[in-house]
Amino acid sequence: MFTFTSSDGLEIHVHEWQPVGPPRGIVQLAHGTGEHARRYAHLAASLTGQGYAVYAADHRGHGHSVGAGPGHLGEDGWNLLVQDMVALSDLAHRRHPGLPLVLVGHSLGSLASQQYVLDHSERLAGVALSGTTALDRLLTVLAAAGGAAAAAFNAPFEPARTDHDWRTRDEAQVDAYLADPLCGFALDTRGWEDLAAAAHRLARPETVRPDLPVYVAVGDRDPMNAELTLSDVVVERYRRAGLTDVTYRTYRGARHEILHETNRIEVAAELVAWILCVTG
């Protein structure tokens, strides 16, 4: 692990995994809300096995970059979180000049990746969005439900064993999440407000370069995409904006955390195969 200093002075902690021998490319992972980058060590192992250098920061307010507290992003924290991702990309490019970089974002990390590519798609060989959604439409759905996001997400699985059954069908993975002291919190009110304020930008991806390869992978039981209706919107918006290389992969029966699902080996293998394709 190493750190770099964000523009507001916060120390951002970065996990890294290196392949045996010179890397063929770079993969940057961006995790979701209420978790941390080390949860994706299994995906990193698959990637290093194929020759990729892998970097994954704990977002501000998460993991070892917790700052003022779990879920606290700080003043203008959402935009700073995205800027931190761009800064890590630049750092990775300096470490591995000339190598292609693919950004893989899950959930909150996928929303941050959606914003990243609006202004910085030239830095990337491709972007993969896991457990993603159309944020503006999701906010409308949650407002109509009239409850907290976590309760609304778990509602389709009631009577549920835990409050986090919506994450994955794999009970051992749910229990590991609940037992992890670095997991299980939400963004604070300011963080949610900043995220919601970005929704209108994410809905208009016309500034993304048209030849950027995009990979959208979701479970069809993920309540964040409302039985694929909201991930359908994401894909359609990219295609309507003129992007010519958009891959849409859905997994039957899978819930939100497809990289921790019962079929996670299949999910990871298909993601790695796509990364191999777009990086040559």
Backbone bond lengths (Angstrom), bond angles and torsions (degrees), N, CA, C in turn:
res aa  C-N    CA-C-N  psi(-1)  N-CA   C-N-CA  omega(-1)  CA-C   N-CA-C  phi
1 M - - - 1.461 - - 1.525 109.13 -
2 F 1.344 115.59 144.08 1.457 120.93 173.25 1.527 107.83 -138.60
3 T 1.315 116.75 173.42 1.458 120.91 -179.58 1.517 110.57 -128.80
4 F 1.334 115.19 157.35 1.455 121.08 164.80 1.526 107.02 -136.94
5 T 1.319 115.95 160.47 1.452 120.85 -175.82 1.513 110.14 -98.03
6 S 1.335 116.58 124.23 1.453 121.62 177.31 1.530 110.13 -71.42
7 S 1.320 115.69 170.06 1.463 120.18 -175.82 1.518 112.93 -64.98
8 D 1.337 117.98 -20.74 1.466 120.61 177.74 1.522 112.45 -98.01
9 G 1.326 117.35 8.54 1.457 121.52 176.89 1.512 115.52 94.77
10 L 1.336 118.78 -6.97 1.465 120.98 -179.92 1.529 110.36 -72.28
11 E 1.325 115.98 135.78 1.465 120.70 176.08 1.524 109.48 -81.26
12 I 1.314 116.55 120.20 1.460 122.84 178.64 1.519 108.38 -98.64
13 H 1.330 115.83 124.08 1.462 121.69 -178.02 1.529 109.82 -93.59
14 V 1.315 114.95 132.42 1.462 121.49 -174.76 1.526 110.05 -122.25
15 H 1.317 115.34 129.40 1.464 121.68 172.84 1.518 107.80 -92.48
16 E 1.318 116.59 142.94 1.464 119.67 177.96 1.518 110.57 -135.92
17 W 1.316 114.55 146.98 1.450 122.93 176.62 1.532 106.83 -133.41
18 Q 1.319 116.51 128.07 1.461 120.15 -175.98 1.529 110.66 -115.13
19 P 1.324 117.16 145.10 1.459 120.10 178.11 1.529 111.17 -77.60
20 V 1.292 115.98 168.20 1.462 121.21 170.65 1.531 107.09 -78.71
21 G 1.303 116.80 121.07 1.453 120.02 -177.79 1.513 111.96 89.68
22 P 1.316 117.32 177.65 1.469 121.24 -178.26 1.524 111.23 -63.65
23 P 1.323 117.86 136.09 1.462 120.01 -179.54 1.525 112.17 -71.86
24 R 1.329 115.13 152.16 1.458 122.00 176.65 1.529 111.37 -94.56
25 G 1.336 116.92 -16.77 1.448 122.12 -178.07 1.513 109.68 -174.85
26 I 1.322 115.22 -179.06 1.458 122.49 -176.40 1.522 108.85 -126.03
27 V 1.328 116.52 138.23 1.460 121.67 171.53 1.516 107.98 -123.47
28 Q 1.316 115.27 129.19 1.460 122.05 176.49 1.514 108.54 -110.03
29 L 1.337 116.82 125.96 1.461 122.42 -178.59 1.524 110.07 -103.75
30 A 1.332 115.93 138.48 1.463 121.92 177.02 1.524 107.96 -125.57
31 H 1.315 117.36 114.05 1.466 122.62 -172.55 1.521 112.11 -82.02
32 G 1.331 116.07 179.14 1.456 122.58 -176.92 1.511 113.95 -94.96
33 T 1.336 115.79 -174.36 1.464 122.37 179.09 1.523 110.57 -70.42
34 G 1.326 115.50 143.45 1.457 120.30 172.39 1.508 114.35 66.91
35 E 1.328 117.06 28.73 1.468 121.07 176.82 1.529 107.94 -146.73
36 H 1.325 116.95 -159.65 1.466 120.50 -177.30 1.518 109.09 -155.50
37 A 1.320 115.45 167.96 1.461 120.94 -170.39 1.526 113.86 -67.79
38 R 1.332 117.89 -29.53 1.470 119.56 -177.20 1.526 112.11 -63.96
39 R 1.320 118.40 -17.58 1.471 119.90 177.33 1.528 111.43 -65.08
40 Y 1.312 117.56 -13.42 1.464 120.92 -177.58 1.533 111.82 -107.21
41 A 1.338 115.71 21.44 1.471 119.81 178.53 1.527 111.44 -61.42
42 H 1.342 116.85 -32.84 1.467 119.23 -179.74 1.531 110.93 -67.73
43 L 1.330 117.53 -38.06 1.458 119.89 175.62 1.524 110.06 -68.22
44 A 1.330 116.44 -40.80 1.462 119.89 177.92 1.526 111.44 -58.97
45 A 1.336 117.00 -38.12 1.472 120.04 178.85 1.525 110.86 -63.95
46 S 1.335 117.00 -39.72 1.467 120.00 177.12 1.527 110.64 -63.39
47 L 1.313 116.57 -37.82 1.464 121.08 -177.99 1.523 112.24 -74.17
48 T 1.332 117.26 -42.77 1.467 118.25 177.85 1.519 110.49 -64.94
49 G 1.330 116.60 -31.55 1.459 119.99 176.37 1.508 113.27 -63.45
50 Q 1.330 116.47 -21.78 1.463 121.80 176.30 1.528 112.24 -99.54
51 G 1.334 116.26 6.58 1.462 119.40 173.57 1.504 116.21 97.72
52 Y 1.347 118.45 13.93 1.461 120.54 -177.99 1.532 111.62 -98.29
53 A 1.321 115.67 140.09 1.462 121.26 165.88 1.526 107.32 -81.39
54 V 1.326 116.50 132.89 1.468 120.74 -174.03 1.524 109.54 -121.13
55 Y 1.331 115.66 131.64 1.457 122.51 178.09 1.524 108.67 -127.14
56 A 1.335 116.19 136.84 1.467 120.58 -179.16 1.519 108.67 -147.61
57 A 1.314 116.43 113.17 1.464 121.03 177.88 1.519 110.46 -84.09
58 D 1.314 115.82 146.95 1.457 120.42 161.72 1.531 105.69 -76.47
59 H 1.336 117.34 117.25 1.457 119.94 179.33 1.526 110.83 -56.49
60 R 1.314 116.32 155.68 1.473 120.33 172.07 1.532 108.68 -53.45
61 G 1.322 115.90 138.84 1.453 120.90 -177.17 1.511 114.19 79.32
62 H 1.327 117.32 10.20 1.466 122.09 -176.37 1.534 110.23 -140.13
63 G 1.320 115.06 153.56 1.456 121.02 172.91 1.507 112.80 52.95
64 H 1.344 115.97 -128.28 1.465 121.56 -179.83 1.526 112.14 -87.70
65 S 1.341 116.98 -1.82 1.470 121.14 177.08 1.526 110.41 -103.11
66 V 1.325 116.16 34.20 1.457 121.12 -166.01 1.524 113.10 -69.73
67 G 1.319 118.73 -25.98 1.467 120.37 176.20 1.514 112.74 59.95
68 A 1.342 116.34 -121.31 1.470 121.42 -174.93 1.517 113.27 -77.43
69 G 1.318 118.09 -8.32 1.455 120.50 178.32 1.518 111.28 151.67
70 P 1.340 117.41 159.00 1.466 120.69 -179.73 1.528 111.48 -58.47
71 G 1.323 116.13 130.32 1.455 121.74 178.44 1.507 114.77 82.59
72 H 1.334 117.49 -1.93 1.465 121.40 -178.79 1.530 108.63 -94.10
73 L 1.325 116.68 110.64 1.467 121.09 -177.99 1.523 112.25 -88.88
74 G 1.329 117.64 -20.64 1.452 120.88 178.93 1.522 112.57 90.56
75 E 1.318 115.66 -177.78 1.466 122.84 -179.87 1.523 110.02 -61.57
76 D 1.329 116.28 125.27 1.473 122.17 -176.72 1.530 110.43 54.55
77 G 1.338 115.31 34.83 1.456 121.05 -169.75 1.509 115.05 -64.58
78 W 1.356 117.16 -35.48 1.463 117.98 -179.70 1.528 110.92 -63.59
79 N 1.325 117.31 -47.03 1.460 119.54 179.25 1.523 111.41 -65.37
80 L 1.330 117.22 -35.74 1.454 120.12 176.78 1.529 111.06 -66.31
81 L 1.330 117.05 -36.72 1.465 119.99 177.30 1.531 110.19 -58.97
82 V 1.330 116.25 -44.76 1.468 119.74 178.33 1.526 110.30 -65.95
83 Q 1.324 117.21 -41.44 1.460 120.24 177.88 1.531 111.25 -61.68
84 D 1.336 116.71 -36.69 1.466 120.11 176.46 1.526 110.67 -60.60
85 M 1.338 116.50 -39.18 1.463 120.15 178.08 1.529 111.05 -64.12
86 V 1.314 116.73 -41.92 1.468 120.61 177.72 1.528 110.10 -63.55
87 A 1.334 116.19 -41.84 1.469 120.38 179.19 1.525 110.98 -61.89
88 L 1.334 117.35 -39.46 1.459 120.28 178.09 1.525 110.68 -66.26
89 S 1.323 117.20 -39.05 1.467 119.76 176.51 1.527 110.41 -59.20
90 D 1.324 116.19 -45.36 1.458 119.84 -179.57 1.524 110.91 -63.63
91 L 1.323 116.50 -39.44 1.468 120.43 177.27 1.526 110.29 -62.69
92 A 1.334 116.72 -43.65 1.465 120.37 179.90 1.522 110.94 -64.24
93 H 1.327 117.12 -39.75 1.468 120.19 177.30 1.525 111.11 -63.72
94 R 1.314 117.74 -37.68 1.470 119.71 177.61 1.520 111.26 -66.21
95 R 1.326 116.46 -35.83 1.467 119.80 178.68 1.523 111.83 -71.88
96 H 1.329 116.43 -31.30 1.464 121.23 -175.54 1.526 109.47 -131.90
97 P 1.321 117.46 68.79 1.468 119.91 -174.72 1.526 112.11 -60.87
98 G 1.338 113.89 136.28 1.457 119.86 176.46 1.506 115.70 87.13
99 L 1.338 118.01 -7.51 1.463 119.77 -178.60 1.533 110.73 -90.05
100 P 1.341 117.00 145.05 1.473 119.96 177.63 1.520 111.15 -71.52
101 L 1.324 115.59 147.26 1.460 122.09 -179.41 1.520 109.73 -123.22
102 V 1.321 115.80 130.60 1.461 122.68 175.73 1.531 107.99 -114.00
103 L 1.322 115.65 132.46 1.460 122.19 177.46 1.517 109.09 -99.72
104 V 1.346 116.24 127.32 1.461 122.61 178.19 1.518 107.84 -118.90
105 G 1.328 117.47 115.15 1.456 121.57 -178.99 1.515 111.78 -118.59
106 H 1.324 115.98 135.49 1.465 120.86 177.07 1.523 110.22 -112.76
107 S 1.334 117.04 132.85 1.465 123.57 172.50 1.530 110.65 55.18
108 L 1.328 119.12 -116.50 1.458 120.40 175.81 1.519 110.70 -53.81
109 G 1.334 116.21 -40.18 1.462 120.22 177.92 1.516 112.51 -63.70
110 S 1.341 116.87 -29.61 1.467 119.55 177.28 1.521 110.57 -73.02
111 L 1.341 117.46 -35.21 1.461 120.42 176.41 1.524 110.51 -67.92
112 A 1.330 116.34 -41.39 1.465 119.86 174.69 1.527 110.92 -62.47
113 S 1.339 116.68 -36.34 1.460 120.43 177.27 1.523 111.14 -67.02
114 Q 1.351 116.78 -37.49 1.462 119.71 175.28 1.526 110.90 -58.74
115 Q 1.335 116.83 -40.52 1.466 119.29 178.55 1.521 110.91 -73.01
116 Y 1.315 117.69 -40.31 1.471 122.92 178.52 1.523 110.44 -51.15
117 V 1.326 117.49 -49.57 1.467 119.72 -172.36 1.526 112.93 -73.63
118 L 1.331 118.30 -14.11 1.460 119.53 175.86 1.521 111.51 -62.25
119 D 1.333 116.31 -34.30 1.468 120.98 -174.36 1.524 114.46 -118.07
120 H 1.330 118.00 -14.79 1.458 119.73 -169.78 1.530 113.70 -135.36
121 S 1.324 117.66 26.18 1.461 119.37 -175.17 1.522 112.60 -63.63
122 E 1.340 117.42 -20.76 1.472 119.59 -179.70 1.524 112.28 -66.84
123 R 1.331 117.59 -17.07 1.463 120.56 179.45 1.530 112.34 -77.11
124 L 1.327 117.41 -13.82 1.456 121.53 -166.89 1.522 113.18 -114.08
125 A 1.332 114.02 147.50 1.470 120.86 169.19 1.519 110.47 -87.93
126 G 1.336 117.45 -14.92 1.458 122.05 179.51 1.510 109.99 176.38
127 V 1.337 115.64 161.46 1.461 121.06 176.18 1.519 108.46 -134.12
128 A 1.334 116.16 134.29 1.463 122.55 177.46 1.526 108.64 -116.01
129 L 1.325 115.66 131.72 1.464 122.44 -177.33 1.520 109.02 -116.62
130 S 1.331 116.57 112.58 1.464 123.00 -179.24 1.520 109.41 -105.67
131 G 1.348 116.73 137.25 1.466 119.61 178.49 1.510 111.87 55.79
132 T 1.331 116.23 41.67 1.459 120.48 -173.56 1.520 110.78 -97.47
133 T 1.329 115.27 174.71 1.461 121.09 -176.86 1.512 109.60 -159.53
134 A 1.334 116.25 168.70 1.460 122.85 169.80 1.519 106.82 -87.41
135 L 1.314 117.40 104.34 1.455 121.49 -169.17 1.521 112.17 -59.41
136 D 1.332 118.42 -42.83 1.461 119.81 -178.50 1.523 111.67 -61.46
137 R 1.331 116.36 -40.52 1.461 120.17 179.26 1.530 110.79 -71.20
138 L 1.324 117.38 -37.28 1.464 120.42 178.09 1.516 111.05 -62.61
139 L 1.322 117.50 -41.67 1.458 120.41 178.85 1.526 111.21 -61.20
140 T 1.326 116.82 -36.50 1.466 120.60 176.75 1.525 111.12 -65.62
141 V 1.343 115.74 -42.38 1.465 120.34 178.44 1.526 110.77 -62.20
142 L 1.328 116.91 -44.53 1.468 120.62 -179.00 1.526 111.06 -66.34
143 A 1.332 116.93 -38.36 1.464 119.82 178.38 1.519 110.66 -63.22
144 A 1.330 116.67 -39.21 1.468 120.25 179.11 1.526 111.28 -68.16
145 A 1.355 116.13 -32.87 1.464 120.31 179.40 1.526 111.01 -71.60
146 G 1.329 116.71 -25.37 1.458 121.40 174.47 1.510 115.04 68.95
147 G 1.336 117.82 22.01 1.449 119.68 -178.70 1.513 111.80 -138.39
148 A 1.322 115.53 179.36 1.452 120.78 177.45 1.516 109.84 -65.83
149 A 1.337 116.03 150.13 1.455 120.97 -176.55 1.523 111.35 -57.88
150 A 1.335 117.47 -46.62 1.469 120.00 -176.08 1.521 111.28 -61.02
151 A 1.316 117.60 -42.18 1.465 120.86 179.71 1.517 110.69 -66.22
152 A 1.342 116.21 -40.88 1.464 119.91 178.71 1.518 110.96 -64.40
153 F 1.321 117.27 -39.29 1.463 120.71 -179.02 1.528 111.47 -68.18
154 N 1.340 117.08 -34.42 1.455 119.84 -177.01 1.526 112.66 -82.89
155 A 1.328 116.53 -16.18 1.463 120.87 -174.70 1.528 114.41 -54.86
156 P 1.353 119.87 -40.09 1.463 118.91 -179.27 1.534 114.22 -64.95
157 F 1.347 116.82 -13.07 1.469 120.44 -175.45 1.528 112.32 -110.00
158 E 1.327 116.77 10.60 1.466 120.23 176.16 1.530 109.97 -76.90
159 P 1.361 117.17 145.74 1.474 126.60 -3.79 1.529 110.44 -69.25
160 A 1.312 115.55 126.36 1.456 121.88 -173.50 1.525 111.18 -103.70
161 R 1.313 115.22 154.81 1.458 121.23 177.78 1.526 110.75 -74.22
162 T 1.357 116.56 -37.62 1.460 122.66 179.97 1.532 108.63 -138.92
163 D 1.323 115.84 174.69 1.463 120.85 175.89 1.527 112.25 -77.48
164 H 1.324 116.97 -3.29 1.469 120.65 -175.95 1.529 112.36 -121.29
165 D 1.330 116.77 22.67 1.469 119.25 178.09 1.525 112.20 -62.54
166 W 1.330 117.28 -22.56 1.463 121.20 179.97 1.521 112.90 -66.39
167 R 1.309 116.96 -16.05 1.461 119.74 -176.25 1.527 112.90 -72.72
168 T 1.324 117.03 -44.88 1.452 120.85 -175.12 1.526 109.86 -162.64
169 R 1.337 116.15 153.98 1.464 121.05 174.22 1.521 111.91 -73.52
170 D 1.337 117.33 -17.34 1.461 122.00 -175.05 1.533 109.37 -80.60
171 E 1.331 116.48 105.52 1.457 120.27 -176.04 1.521 112.31 -62.58
172 A 1.330 117.87 -34.10 1.468 120.48 179.03 1.528 110.49 -64.38
173 Q 1.329 116.91 -37.12 1.465 119.98 178.33 1.532 111.15 -69.56
174 V 1.325 117.06 -38.41 1.469 120.50 175.70 1.526 109.87 -62.20
175 D 1.332 116.47 -45.29 1.463 119.83 -178.98 1.526 111.57 -65.06
176 A 1.336 116.97 -36.83 1.467 120.16 177.69 1.528 110.41 -65.11
177 Y 1.326 116.48 -38.93 1.464 120.80 176.94 1.532 110.09 -62.09
178 L 1.325 116.84 -46.50 1.459 120.99 -178.29 1.526 112.32 -65.63
179 A 1.333 116.63 -30.33 1.465 121.03 -178.50 1.521 112.80 -84.15
180 D 1.319 117.50 -11.87 1.466 121.85 -176.04 1.530 109.32 -81.38
181 P 1.329 118.44 119.00 1.470 119.77 -177.85 1.522 113.69 -66.69
182 L 1.321 117.78 -14.77 1.457 121.30 179.32 1.526 112.32 -95.97
183 C 1.329 116.97 8.26 1.466 121.55 -179.43 1.529 110.46 -121.18
184 G 1.332 114.75 166.91 1.452 119.42 167.29 1.506 117.29 98.86
185 F 1.334 119.05 16.97 1.459 120.94 179.23 1.528 109.32 -120.22
186 A 1.325 115.86 168.10 1.462 121.91 178.77 1.527 109.75 -112.89
187 L 1.322 116.58 167.25 1.456 119.90 170.73 1.526 109.29 -64.48
188 D 1.331 116.15 148.30 1.453 118.68 175.09 1.537 109.88 -74.02
189 T 1.317 115.93 174.63 1.470 120.36 -174.29 1.518 112.08 -57.91
190 R 1.317 117.60 -43.66 1.473 120.37 -179.96 1.526 110.56 -63.67
191 G 1.321 117.05 -40.15 1.452 120.06 179.02 1.516 112.38 -61.49
192 W 1.358 115.57 -43.85 1.470 119.67 177.90 1.519 111.04 -64.55
193 E 1.329 117.23 -40.00 1.457 120.12 179.81 1.526 111.04 -64.01
194 D 1.326 116.85 -42.25 1.468 120.46 178.67 1.527 111.10 -65.05
195 L 1.330 115.54 -40.40 1.463 119.48 178.18 1.524 110.29 -63.77
196 A 1.332 116.79 -46.42 1.465 120.53 179.94 1.521 111.39 -60.79
197 A 1.339 117.05 -35.21 1.458 120.65 -179.44 1.523 112.10 -66.02
198 A 1.329 116.88 -21.44 1.469 121.23 -179.88 1.521 112.63 -85.70
199 A 1.334 117.75 -8.50 1.465 120.96 -171.41 1.520 112.60 -58.86
200 H 1.336 116.80 -39.13 1.464 118.93 -177.22 1.519 111.65 -65.95
201 R 1.338 117.14 -32.67 1.472 119.91 177.78 1.522 110.73 -68.83
202 L 1.324 116.39 -42.92 1.457 120.00 -177.12 1.527 111.44 -64.50
203 A 1.333 116.51 -25.11 1.468 120.88 -178.66 1.523 112.88 -76.33
204 R 1.343 117.12 -6.22 1.462 120.80 -176.27 1.527 109.37 -129.11
205 P 1.337 117.15 82.82 1.465 120.53 -175.65 1.531 114.81 -87.59
206 E 1.325 117.46 26.84 1.465 120.08 -175.92 1.529 113.18 -64.38
207 T 1.345 117.53 -20.72 1.460 119.57 -178.53 1.521 113.49 -85.07
208 V 1.332 117.86 -4.77 1.470 121.29 177.45 1.530 107.99 -72.65
209 R 1.325 116.52 136.58 1.462 118.15 -178.77 1.529 109.38 -63.07
210 P 1.323 118.85 136.60 1.462 121.51 -168.21 1.523 115.06 -67.76
211 D 1.343 117.87 -20.74 1.466 118.90 -178.46 1.527 112.64 -96.19
212 L 1.351 118.11 10.27 1.466 120.18 178.55 1.522 109.77 -70.35
213 P 1.329 118.79 121.42 1.465 119.62 174.72 1.531 110.63 -69.29
214 V 1.328 115.29 131.31 1.468 122.02 -179.13 1.522 108.46 -124.75
215 Y 1.336 116.08 134.12 1.460 122.86 -179.91 1.524 107.36 -123.28
216 V 1.314 117.24 117.32 1.468 122.48 178.35 1.523 107.69 -110.94
217 A 1.338 116.83 122.03 1.463 121.88 -177.18 1.515 109.36 -131.51
218 V 1.336 116.41 123.16 1.464 121.20 -175.01 1.528 110.03 -145.61
219 G 1.330 115.19 159.38 1.453 121.11 170.27 1.511 110.06 -89.70
220 D 1.338 117.20 145.69 1.466 118.51 -178.58 1.526 112.77 -79.96
221 R 1.359 117.56 -2.58 1.463 121.26 172.52 1.533 111.19 -110.58
222 D 1.303 116.78 18.25 1.461 120.96 177.73 1.522 108.75 -78.15
223 P 1.334 118.49 114.51 1.466 119.27 -178.13 1.526 113.37 -66.22
224 M 1.327 118.36 -17.43 1.457 119.89 177.18 1.521 112.27 -68.93
225 N 1.346 116.81 -22.56 1.470 117.20 178.32 1.525 112.70 -111.94
226 A 1.349 116.54 9.31 1.472 121.78 172.65 1.529 111.55 51.03
227 E 1.355 114.28 60.67 1.471 121.27 178.23 1.526 111.77 56.23
228 L 1.332 114.93 44.47 1.470 125.33 174.65 1.524 113.77 79.48
229 T 1.314 119.20 -9.67 1.463 118.50 -175.81 1.527 111.84 -63.70
230 L 1.326 118.11 -34.27 1.460 119.98 -177.94 1.522 112.33 -85.07
231 S 1.328 117.67 -33.60 1.470 118.50 173.22 1.523 110.56 -69.82
232 D 1.326 117.22 -31.38 1.469 120.46 172.38 1.534 109.97 -56.56
233 V 1.335 116.43 -41.65 1.460 120.95 -179.67 1.529 110.63 -62.95
234 V 1.339 116.99 -43.80 1.465 120.84 179.09 1.526 110.15 -56.87
235 V 1.321 116.25 -49.82 1.461 120.95 -177.67 1.526 110.55 -63.07
236 E 1.319 116.66 -45.29 1.459 120.23 -179.36 1.527 111.59 -62.69
237 R 1.323 117.29 -38.02 1.465 120.00 178.91 1.518 111.72 -64.27
238 Y 1.331 117.26 -41.88 1.464 119.35 177.54 1.531 110.92 -63.88
239 R 1.310 116.45 -43.80 1.463 119.32 -179.49 1.518 111.07 -65.93
240 R 1.330 116.98 -40.54 1.451 120.88 179.63 1.530 111.26 -66.97
241 A 1.332 116.86 -28.67 1.461 121.35 178.12 1.527 112.01 -76.28
242 G 1.329 117.55 -4.20 1.460 121.47 176.06 1.505 115.59 101.67
243 L 1.349 118.06 4.26 1.461 119.01 177.39 1.522 109.57 -68.00
244 T 1.312 115.70 134.05 1.468 120.92 -169.88 1.522 113.95 -103.87
245 D 1.346 117.62 -5.10 1.464 120.60 -175.79 1.530 109.16 -134.86
246 V 1.329 116.15 74.37 1.456 122.11 -178.65 1.527 108.85 -115.80
247 T 1.332 116.33 119.00 1.460 123.08 178.36 1.523 108.75 -105.47
248 Y 1.329 116.13 132.48 1.476 121.29 -177.43 1.514 108.12 -122.79
249 R 1.350 116.16 114.26 1.469 121.52 -177.43 1.522 108.41 -119.47
250 T 1.333 115.66 123.61 1.460 120.74 177.60 1.526 109.31 -117.78
251 Y 1.340 115.03 147.41 1.459 121.03 -176.86 1.530 109.54 -120.43
252 R 1.318 115.07 117.84 1.457 121.19 -175.51 1.526 111.17 -65.81
253 G 1.321 115.72 128.76 1.460 121.89 177.09 1.514 114.60 83.24
254 A 1.329 118.12 -11.78 1.466 121.28 -177.58 1.521 110.45 -77.33
255 R 1.320 114.59 148.58 1.457 121.16 -179.65 1.532 109.63 -100.46
256 H 1.300 118.54 -145.23 1.463 120.68 -168.14 1.527 113.81 -73.33
257 E 1.311 117.01 -48.92 1.465 120.43 -173.61 1.528 110.06 -89.03
258 I 1.317 116.55 77.85 1.466 119.37 -175.00 1.522 112.03 -63.96
259 L 1.326 118.11 -24.57 1.467 120.47 178.75 1.532 112.02 -82.84
260 H 1.355 116.72 -0.40 1.468 122.09 172.62 1.530 110.19 -126.47
261 E 1.301 116.50 20.56 1.463 121.63 -177.36 1.533 111.41 -85.11
262 T 1.319 115.14 172.56 1.467 120.03 178.92 1.528 111.53 -62.78
263 N 1.331 117.46 -25.40 1.463 121.93 178.19 1.523 111.76 -106.47
264 R 1.350 116.95 30.95 1.459 120.85 -174.85 1.527 113.28 -62.83
265 I 1.321 118.67 -26.96 1.465 119.91 178.00 1.525 110.09 -65.15
266 E 1.336 115.96 -43.16 1.460 120.77 176.21 1.525 111.09 -63.38
267 V 1.335 116.67 -45.10 1.460 121.54 -178.79 1.523 110.54 -59.95
268 A 1.337 116.24 -48.07 1.464 120.27 -178.61 1.523 110.92 -65.54
269 A 1.333 117.16 -41.10 1.462 120.08 -178.37 1.523 111.18 -62.14
270 E 1.323 117.12 -40.77 1.463 119.97 179.95 1.524 111.52 -70.87
271 L 1.332 116.92 -36.31 1.456 120.13 175.95 1.524 110.92 -64.68
272 V 1.325 116.99 -46.10 1.467 120.65 179.85 1.524 110.49 -62.95
273 A 1.332 117.10 -39.39 1.472 120.26 178.44 1.526 110.42 -61.46
274 W 1.332 117.22 -40.70 1.469 120.32 178.11 1.530 110.58 -65.68
275 I 1.322 117.68 -41.59 1.472 120.68 178.09 1.518 110.56 -61.60
276 L 1.320 116.88 -43.15 1.463 120.28 176.55 1.527 111.53 -58.01
277 C 1.320 115.60 -39.08 1.466 120.61 -179.15 1.527 111.56 -66.82
278 V 1.334 116.71 -46.57 1.470 118.24 -173.45 1.530 113.16 -77.78
279 T 1.341 116.34 -19.20 1.471 118.56 178.87 1.521 111.87 -97.28
280 G 1.329 115.85 -2.82 1.474 118.34 179.71 1.493 111.77 76.21
